[in-house]
């Protein structure tokens, strides 16, 4: 039986109950706890692949560099102070994930971000980690696996 509102009407949905000031319309502090439709499994899998491609610190740094503009490999090597073969390996991972594109310019390949949305993902992640009061990264314990720096 719906609870009566102060005006004598009944509020049957969580949103209506919350709007009427009736307790119990919230679940875990969320006003409307009804499930949201999810993208299909292929879309979720592709999003997971994209996030995995962005998951290495060197690849995050590459995306941040490319956000400022197109770069060739030697510019990324200089900016990130990482060996050229390692930069090239990470660029291959980013390219295969559709994050970057390369175009030959003489003897060099110039890389650019495919989509500005990709930079936003990385910038938002970095900003979140740098926010004051956010949970700090846990310290590694002996035997804990370090993040991979190679693809």
Residue pairs with C-beta under 8 A, 6 or more apart in sequence:
2 10
2 11
2 12
3 10
3 11
3 17
3 22
3 24
4 10
5 11
5 20
5 21
5 22
6 20
6 21
11 17
11 19
11 20
11 22
11 25
13 25
14 25
14 26
14 27
14 31
14 32
14 33
14 34
15 25
15 31
15 32
16 25
17 24
17 25
18 25
18 26
18 31
25 31
26 33
27 33
38 44
39 47
49 97
50 97
50 98
50 99
50 118
51 121
52 97
53 59
53 93
53 94
53 96
53 97
53 99
54 60
54 63
54 97
54 99
54 118
54 121
54 122
55 147
56 90
56 93
56 147
56 148
56 149
56 150
56 151
57 147
57 149
58 80
58 82
58 86
58 87
58 90
58 149
59 90
59 93
59 94
59 99
60 122
60 125
60 126
61 80
62 76
62 80
62 87
62 90
62 91
62 94
62 100
63 94
63 99
63 100
63 113
63 118
63 119
63 122
64 119
64 122
64 123
64 126
65 71
65 75
65 76
65 79
65 80
66 100
66 111
66 112
66 113
66 119
67 113
67 116
67 119
67 122
67 123
69 112
70 110
70 111
70 112
71 79
71 110
71 111
71 112
72 105
72 108
72 109
72 110
72 111
73 84
73 87
73 88
73 91
73 108
73 109
73 111
74 84
74 108
76 82
76 87
76 91
76 111
77 83
77 84
77 87
80 87
86 149
86 150
89 150
89 151
90 150
90 151
91 100
91 102
91 111
92 151
93 151
94 100
95 101
95 102
95 111
98 114
99 113
99 114
99 118
100 111
100 112
100 113
100 114
101 111
101 112
101 114
102 109
102 110
102 111
103 109
103 110
103 112
104 110
113 119
128 134
129 137
140 146
